[in-house]
Amino acid sequence: PRTPEGMHTLLMEKKFTNGADREVVVKLYTNVAERCIYPATMLDYDGFGFGDEEMKVLCEWWPKCKEVFKLDLNNNAFTATGWDLLAEVVGREGAMPKLKEINAFDNKDEPSAKLREACKKRGVGLST
C-alpha cells in the first residue's frame, strides 16, 4: 500500500464529485496508518509474493514504524536490489529504533552484503 503521502499524491490526480472528499479520504487513510501500521511491533509479510518494487514501497513506510522489533520477509521474491533498499533503512539513524530481528528465508536472492553489514552494525539478527 502507498504511504499516506503517496496516497495524497495519487488522490490529487483523481476527480471527486465533491473535492472536499479527497481530504476526508486522505485523513482516514492517515488515521489507519497512524493507528495500525506505525505502532506495530511485528510486521509479517511471509509468503506475500512481494518483490523489489514492493520492498521500495515498504521502505517508505518502515522508518516511521518506531515500535517494530521484528520483520518477517520469508517466502517472497526479493533480490539483492530489494535487500539493499532495506539496508538503507536499517542503517538510517532513528529508523525502526527497536528492530531486533529480520527473517529472510526463501527469497529469490539471499540478503545482500549491504544488508548483512547494516544489521551487524545495528545488532539486528538476520535469519536466512
Order of alpha helices (4+ residues) and beta strands (2+ residues): alpha-alpha-beta-alpha-beta-alpha-beta-alpha-beta
